[in-house]
């Protein structure tokens, strides 16, 4: 069992990732590329959530899961599909699909 299995951020990520996959597929991205983008965005998402080593600081600093996901997905798309970063892979477009 992963350390994130009981984490509510995991549930949010799964929900957002599903929407992102549909969005990418709708825009002609292959399953393999969509999977790679989602995998990388997952690593970025959970890395950002666990970046604070001070547990007391973590208790007071809550992240909006949607904001963290949008940033992570945009960075992954920018890396894998640089031509899409200003169109369907832009932060504003990703934000629309998760809200």
Secondary structure as GFF3:
##gff-version 3
##sequence-region A 1 99
A	DSSP	alpha_helix	8	26	.	.	.	ID=ss1
A	DSSP	alpha_helix	31	49	.	.	.	ID=ss2
A	DSSP	alpha_helix	55	60	.	.	.	ID=ss3
A	DSSP	alpha_helix	65	80	.	.	.	ID=ss4
A	DSSP	three_ten_helix	82	84	.	.	.	ID=ss5
A	DSSP	alpha_helix	91	98	.	.	.	ID=ss6
###
